[in-house]
Amino acid sequence: MKYISTRGQSPALTFSEILLGGLAPDGGLYMPETYPQFSDDDLNAMRGMHYRDLAFTILSRLVDESDIPSADLRTIIDKTYRAEVYGFTHAGQNADDITPTLKLEDNLYLLSLSNGPTLAFKDMAMQLLGNLFEYVLAKKGETTNILGATSGDTGSAAEYAMRGKKGVRVFMLSPHGKMSRFQTAQMFSLQDDNIFNIAIKGVFDDAQDIVKAVSNDIAFKAQYKIGAVNSINWGRIAAQVVYYFKGYLAVTKENTQKVSFAVPSGNFGNVCAGHIARMIGLPIDQLVVATNENDVLDEFFKTGVYRPRGSANTYQTSSPSMDISKASNFERFVFDLVGRDSAKMRELWHKVDTGGAFDLKAEGYFSQVPDYGFASGSSNHQNRMQTIRHTHHTYGVTIDTHTADGLKVAIELRKPDVPMLVLETALPAKFEDAIVEALGTVPERPAILKGLEGLPQRSVVMDGDVDAVKAFIVSNT
């Protein structure tokens, strides 16, 4: 299995060769050269598997034996997906299921993804990535400086996964003053020597643009061994594919059944994993992209126009992890949509990278979107408050604001005879102020995280300047 760039001007590489780097040297994102295919017999064999066995079955098709031996991959997976790591489940759920489903009513479920150490779905991939990074670095005798950007959950998940890892430093950029108090405290309260938090004056897209600019400086990237853990990292996407299979198998009895997934979406990484799952053989009916007020993706799936709006026009909302107007992983889906035409991708993303937009309806590609099962909708603050109240009063379940966006759109677009799984984004404790507004009560949080906001915090505030971030990396390496 080799991986190629969406821009078509980088060599094909193995899984471990692309694991640390994130962006390809030509600025594109890595994708499998060809998609492995899981047959009906494969799906039958997966039924009843524990999460660890399921992860090994899927990931071993995406990682060559000659690259990471099966025995080593199995050890890494078994080390990652343990009940003691993913123990923050809803009442009545079994932590050993790792991603248990929660039935709300007939054909409507939550797929619980927020049971990890930072209470967000990012833990599902990031904990695996931390162990993979440590393995690959030890094998090569190297070190890496991870540079990432976060709108809230990626940062804490990355830092908790990488803290104390040998050979790894983490430099995490976040929008200054725009995360929830809980998210900020989770990151800034870490005192590990290998963790550095940089608060950028601006919005998430500004932080993400800095990461891309540094990654595109090939000489700097090579000299200071810059790695990436944002969802541009293929390892993140590959790990997330697993829970789509787990969710599907949990709510079906035979492979003739199809299932839909509703995915709260900002950077398109989580729903991109669903696209990959569908491409390798999972019987998915719809992949429902649910946005908040920053509805660039909803606009695309309704019109064919992809028009990032820039930092000045990105709204600050009560589902802050989705306050994104330039979805990095969207490039991976468009790559498949345009028939893997790398020249076309370079043309389209030149427009995006220079502040423009593109129209795939005008170019004749948009008519193929339904073939990939995509649908979309958006939500706003009033919608999510109403959805949180309705879910609490009707089902006795408290959900966070991002999950509420997903559930609101799922209810609008679901089909009566097709199971709909809404991907849970985070536990509500991460967004305490919004839950108090919706329900008038403070959401429960795990005992280990009580008083988190009162811990000493450590961060550096900077202007959105690429050279300043580079200088900070150099001075701390």
VEXPA-419397 format. One line per 5 residues: number of its first residue (from 0); their letters; for each residue z, y, x of C-alpha. Coordinates in steps of 0.1 Angstrom, whole numbers, plus 5000, padded with zeros to 4 digits. Example, Ala and Ser with C-alpha at 12.3 -4.5 7.8 and 13.67 -1.06 7.14 Angstrom:
VEXPA-419397
0) AS) 5078:4955:5123 | 5071:4989:5137 $
***
This chain:
VEXPA-419397
0) MKYIS) 5000:5000:5000 | 4989:5033:5015 | 4994:5068:5002 | 4968:5096:5000 | 4970:5134:4995 $
5) TRGQS) 4959:5150:4963 | 4940:5175:4984 | 4921:5148:5003 | 4924:5161:5038 | 4953:5141:5052 $
10) PALTF) 4952:5105:5065 | 4964:5076:5044 | 5000:5066:5054 | 5026:5041:5045 | 5057:5046:5023 $
15) SEILL) 5081:5052:5052 | 5056:5075:5070 | 5055:5098:5040 | 5092:5094:5030 | 5107:5122:5052 $
20) GGLAP) 5079:5148:5049 | 5074:5157:5013 | 5042:5177:5013 | 5011:5163:5030 | 4998:5183:5060 $
25) DGGLY) 4970:5197:5038 | 4995:5210:5012 | 4989:5183:4987 | 5012:5156:4973 | 5011:5120:4981 $
30) MPETY) 4999:5094:4955 | 4993:5057:4958 | 4957:5049:4971 | 4955:5025:4942 | 4980:5016:4914 $
35) PQFSD) 4995:4982:4915 | 4994:4965:4881 | 5022:4947:4862 | 5009:4920:4839 | 5022:4907:4807 $
40) DDLNA) 5038:4878:4826 | 5054:4903:4850 | 5070:4922:4820 | 5083:4889:4806 | 5099:4881:4839 $
45) MRGMH) 5116:4915:4839 | 5133:4910:4806 | 5170:4904:4812 | 5169:4916:4848 | 5198:4936:4861 $
50) YRDLA) 5188:4971:4872 | 5189:4962:4909 | 5165:4932:4904 | 5142:4954:4883 | 5142:4981:4910 $
55) FTILS) 5134:4956:4937 | 5106:4940:4916 | 5089:4974:4910 | 5096:4991:4944 | 5084:4961:4964 $
60) RLVDE) 5050:4966:4949 | 5050:5002:4962 | 5064:4994:4997 | 5046:4970:5020 | 5066:4942:5036 $
65) SDIPS) 5053:4952:5070 | 5067:4987:5064 | 5101:4980:5050 | 5109:4942:5050 | 5119:4928:5016 $
70) ADLRT) 5153:4918:5028 | 5160:4954:5040 | 5147:4969:5008 | 5169:4946:4988 | 5199:4956:5008 $
75) IIDKT) 5192:4993:5003 | 5187:4988:4965 | 5219:4967:4962 | 5239:4993:4981 | 5226:5021:4958 $
80) YRAEV) 5228:5008:4923 | 5265:4998:4918 | 5287:5003:4888 | 5313:5022:4909 | 5286:5048:4917 $
85) YGFTH) 5272:5051:4882 | 5304:5050:4862 | 5304:5081:4841 | 5291:5064:4809 | 5294:5073:4772 $
90) AGQNA) 5322:5055:4753 | 5314:5018:4748 | 5287:5016:4774 | 5287:4993:4804 | 5285:5011:4837 $
95) DDITP) 5270:4980:4853 | 5238:4986:4831 | 5233:5017:4853 | 5210:5033:4827 | 5223:5021:4793 $
100) TLKLE) 5206:5031:4761 | 5225:5048:4733 | 5212:5043:4698 | 5213:5074:4675 | 5194:5059:4646 $
105) DNLYL) 5166:5034:4640 | 5139:5040:4666 | 5157:5070:4682 | 5177:5065:4714 | 5191:5083:4744 $
110) LSLSN) 5184:5068:4778 | 5216:5075:4797 | 5206:5088:4831 | 5236:5110:4839 | 5262:5085:4851 $
115) GPTLA) 5260:5092:4888 | 5283:5112:4910 | 5268:5147:4901 | 5264:5138:4864 | 5227:5144:4864 $
120) FKDMA) 5196:5122:4862 | 5186:5133:4897 | 5213:5109:4911 | 5192:5080:4899 | 5166:5087:4926 $
125) MQLLG) 5186:5108:4951 | 5212:5081:4959 | 5184:5057:4968 | 5166:5084:4988 | 5198:5090:5008 $
130) NLFEY) 5200:5054:5018 | 5163:5051:5025 | 5164:5082:5047 | 5193:5069:5067 | 5175:5035:5071 $
135) VLAKK) 5142:5050:5083 | 5158:5075:5106 | 5179:5049:5123 | 5149:5026:5126 | 5129:5054:5143 $
140) GETTN) 5159:5068:5163 | 5152:5103:5148 | 5169:5131:5129 | 5157:5153:5101 | 5164:5187:5086 $
145) ILGAT) 5160:5185:5048 | 5148:5217:5032 | 5149:5218:4994 | 5150:5242:4964 | 5170:5236:4933 $
150) SGDTG) 5173:5252:4899 | 5206:5234:4894 | 5207:5196:4896 | 5185:5186:4925 | 5206:5205:4950 $
155) SAAEY) 5239:5188:4941 | 5223:5154:4938 | 5207:5158:4972 | 5238:5170:4989 | 5260:5143:4974 $
160) AMRGK) 5235:5117:4985 | 5230:5130:5020 | 5266:5142:5029 | 5278:5124:5060 | 5245:5106:5065 $
165) KGVRV) 5237:5101:5102 | 5208:5121:5115 | 5205:5143:5084 | 5211:5181:5078 | 5205:5196:5044 $
170) FMLSP) 5194:5232:5038 | 5193:5238:5001 | 5179:5269:4985 | 5190:5280:4950 | 5185:5312:4929 $
175) HGKMS) 5215:5335:4934 | 5237:5337:4904 | 5214:5318:4880 | 5229:5283:4880 | 5258:5273:4857 $
180) RFQTA) 5293:5278:4872 | 5297:5240:4874 | 5264:5235:4892 | 5272:5262:4916 | 5307:5248:4924 $
185) QMFSL) 5293:5213:4928 | 5271:5225:4956 | 5290:5253:4972 | 5323:5235:4973 | 5310:5209:4997 $
190) QDDNI) 5325:5214:5032 | 5305:5188:5051 | 5292:5199:5084 | 5256:5187:5076 | 5253:5207:5043 $
195) FNIAI) 5241:5243:5042 | 5237:5263:5009 | 5214:5293:5008 | 5214:5315:4977 | 5181:5333:4974 $
200) KGVFD) 5179:5366:4956 | 5153:5357:4929 | 5144:5328:4907 | 5138:5291:4914 | 5101:5296:4919 $
205) DAQDI) 5108:5320:4947 | 5130:5294:4964 | 5104:5267:4959 | 5077:5289:4973 | 5097:5294:5005 $
210) VKAVS) 5101:5256:5008 | 5064:5252:5005 | 5056:5279:5030 | 5079:5264:5056 | 5065:5229:5049 $
215) NDIAF) 5029:5243:5053 | 5038:5257:5088 | 5028:5225:5106 | 5041:5235:5140 | 5075:5246:5127 $
220) KAQYK) 5078:5215:5105 | 5071:5192:5134 | 5094:5210:5159 | 5124:5212:5136 | 5116:5179:5118 $
225) IGAVN) 5116:5194:5083 | 5119:5168:5055 | 5120:5172:5017 | 5140:5157:4989 | 5126:5177:4960 $
230) SINWG) 5106:5159:4934 | 5075:5165:4956 | 5089:5136:4976 | 5071:5104:4965 | 5103:5084:4971 $
235) RIAAQ) 5119:5103:4942 | 5091:5096:4918 | 5090:5059:4928 | 5127:5055:4921 | 5124:5072:4887 $
240) VVYYF) 5097:5048:4876 | 5123:5021:4874 | 5143:5035:4845 | 5112:5038:4823 | 5108:5001:4826 $
245) KGYLA) 5146:4996:4820 | 5145:5017:4789 | 5114:5000:4775 | 5128:4965:4780 | 5161:4976:4764 $
250) VTKEN) 5146:4985:4730 | 5117:4960:4727 | 5115:4923:4723 | 5079:4916:4731 | 5052:4933:4752 $
255) TQKVS) 5029:4941:4723 | 5054:4968:4713 | 5049:5003:4726 | 5076:5029:4732 | 5075:5067:4735 $
260) FAVPS) 5096:5088:4759 | 5106:5125:4754 | 5113:5142:4787 | 5130:5176:4792 | 5106:5191:4818 $
265) GNFGN) 5106:5219:4843 | 5091:5207:4876 | 5072:5178:4860 | 5088:5152:4883 | 5107:5132:4857 $
270) VCAGH) 5078:5129:4833 | 5054:5123:4862 | 5073:5091:4869 | 5066:5081:4833 | 5029:5087:4839 $
275) IARMI) 5031:5064:4870 | 5049:5038:4849 | 5022:5039:4823 | 4994:5037:4850 | 5010:5006:4865 $
280) GLPID) 5012:4988:4832 | 5042:4999:4811 | 5032:4999:4773 | 5039:5036:4766 | 5026:5053:4735 $
285) QLVVA) 5035:5089:4741 | 5050:5109:4770 | 5064:5139:4753 | 5069:5169:4775 | 5097:5191:4762 $
290) TNEND) 5100:5226:4777 | 5124:5255:4771 | 5114:5291:4768 | 5095:5287:4801 | 5068:5269:4783 $
295) VLDEF) 5039:5268:4808 | 5036:5231:4805 | 5036:5232:4767 | 5009:5258:4769 | 4988:5235:4791 $
300) FKTGV) 4991:5205:4768 | 4982:5226:4738 | 4954:5246:4753 | 4942:5232:4786 | 4952:5264:4804 $
305) YRPRG) 4977:5261:4833 | 4990:5296:4839 | 5022:5299:4861 | 5039:5332:4852 | 5056:5342:4884 $
310) SANTY) 5092:5351:4890 | 5091:5383:4871 | 5082:5365:4839 | 5105:5334:4842 | 5132:5335:4816 $
315) QTSSP) 5169:5328:4825 | 5180:5304:4797 | 5209:5281:4786 | 5189:5251:4800 | 5187:5266:4835 $
320) SMDIS) 5174:5235:4854 | 5141:5240:4834 | 5137:5277:4843 | 5106:5270:4862 | 5071:5283:4857 $
325) KASNF) 5052:5266:4885 | 5056:5228:4881 | 5051:5212:4915 | 5045:5177:4903 | 5019:5187:4878 $
330) ERFVF) 4994:5184:4906 | 4999:5146:4906 | 4989:5142:4870 | 4959:5166:4873 | 4947:5145:4903 $
335) DLVGR) 4943:5115:4880 | 4930:5137:4851 | 4901:5150:4872 | 4892:5115:4884 | 4910:5119:4918 $
340) DSAKM) 4884:5145:4929 | 4901:5161:4959 | 4876:5189:4962 | 4882:5199:4926 | 4920:5198:4933 $
345) RELWH) 4916:5221:4963 | 4896:5245:4941 | 4922:5244:4912 | 4953:5248:4934 | 4937:5276:4954 $
350) KVDTG) 4937:5295:4922 | 4973:5286:4915 | 4985:5293:4951 | 4969:5328:4949 | 4986:5337:4917 $
355) GAFDL) 4959:5326:4893 | 4954:5300:4866 | 4928:5274:4856 | 4914:5262:4823 | 4906:5224:4822 $
360) KAEGY) 4894:5227:4786 | 4866:5250:4798 | 4858:5226:4826 | 4856:5195:4803 | 4886:5176:4815 $
365) FSQVP) 4911:5184:4788 | 4896:5160:4762 | 4909:5131:4784 | 4946:5142:4781 | 4953:5121:4750 $
370) DYGFA) 4941:5090:4769 | 4971:5094:4791 | 4995:5096:4762 | 5008:5132:4767 | 5021:5154:4739 $
375) SGSSN) 5043:5185:4742 | 5066:5209:4724 | 5091:5237:4733 | 5126:5247:4724 | 5147:5279:4726 $
380) HQNRM) 5183:5288:4727 | 5188:5287:4689 | 5170:5254:4687 | 5192:5238:4714 | 5224:5251:4699 $
385) QTIRH) 5214:5237:4665 | 5204:5203:4681 | 5237:5201:4700 | 5256:5207:4667 | 5235:5183:4647 $
390) THHTY) 5238:5155:4673 | 5276:5160:4676 | 5282:5161:4638 | 5257:5134:4628 | 5260:5108:4657 $
395) GVTID) 5294:5118:4672 | 5276:5123:4706 | 5278:5155:4727 | 5246:5163:4747 | 5238:5189:4772 $
400) THTAD) 5214:5218:4767 | 5184:5202:4785 | 5188:5169:4766 | 5189:5190:4734 | 5155:5204:4743 $
405) GLKVA) 5142:5169:4747 | 5157:5156:4715 | 5145:5186:4694 | 5109:5180:4705 | 5113:5142:4702 $
410) IELRK) 5123:5145:4665 | 5093:5167:4658 | 5068:5144:4674 | 5081:5109:4670 | 5062:5083:4650 $
415) PDVPM) 5083:5063:4624 | 5073:5029:4637 | 5075:5036:4675 | 5108:5036:4693 | 5115:5070:4709 $
420) LVLET) 5137:5073:4740 | 5150:5107:4749 | 5157:5109:4786 | 5192:5123:4791 | 5193:5150:4817 $
425) ALPAK) 5230:5157:4824 | 5264:5153:4810 | 5275:5183:4789 | 5304:5192:4813 | 5278:5207:4836 $
430) FEDAI) 5270:5234:4810 | 5305:5241:4796 | 5298:5277:4784 | 5268:5266:4763 | 5288:5237:4748 $
435) VEALG) 5317:5260:4739 | 5292:5283:4722 | 5276:5254:4702 | 5307:5234:4693 | 5337:5257:4699 $
440) TVPER) 5353:5230:4722 | 5353:5224:4759 | 5333:5193:4769 | 5352:5165:4785 | 5346:5160:4822 $
445) PAILK) 5356:5132:4846 | 5391:5136:4860 | 5378:5137:4896 | 5358:5169:4887 | 5386:5188:4869 $
450) GLEGL) 5393:5221:4886 | 5360:5220:4905 | 5352:5257:4900 | 5385:5266:4917 | 5377:5250:4950 $
455) PQRSV) 5367:5271:4980 | 5330:5277:4981 | 5307:5282:5010 | 5271:5297:5009 | 5249:5323:5025 $
460) VMDGD) 5230:5349:5003 | 5195:5359:5015 | 5165:5378:5004 | 5135:5356:4995 | 5121:5358:5030 $
465) VDAVK) 5105:5328:5047 | 5112:5340:5083 | 5149:5346:5075 | 5152:5310:5062 | 5134:5296:5093 $
470) AFIVS) 5157:5316:5115 | 5188:5302:5097 | 5175:5267:5102 | 5169:5273:5139 | 5204:5287:5144 $
475) NT) 5220:5258:5127 | 5200:5230:5143 $
***
